[in-house]
Amino acid sequence: MPPRRERKPWTLPPAPGPSLRQRVEQKEREQGLRCSDTSCGIGPSDDEPYPPLPHSSMKQIPIHPQVSEAIVNPGAVCAHTFHPACLVSAERVAGWGGRETNDPVVEVSCPVCRAAGCVTRSEWEEGVTAL
């Protein structure tokens, strides 16, 4: 009788990779059609795969670090970018939102990673008018 082989403990097989939906959404992000917001309402959807949108609404903005009351650092607090309308919508849902002031900047937090920063008043107003 041959000697018994030692059995390896069972382990979970490796993951197959991203799902088809995740791959499609990643390609849409690379093309600029979908922003980092999980509930992006600007990009394509299952109901409307070719949304009739002007090119200006596809603009995506980062959240900037705030240096002082009126100075915005040109960098970004995180790697996420958003359509102005998606950022305004997410901030209103979260209870933030551009208070009706004349400040040149609007304090916001990233809806994905919660990093705090700001956007310029003109970027915020662009999102308000797009809603």
Helices and strands as residue ranges (DSSP letters): H 20-31, G 55-58, E 61-62, E 81-82, H 84-94, E 105-109, E 116-120, H 121-130
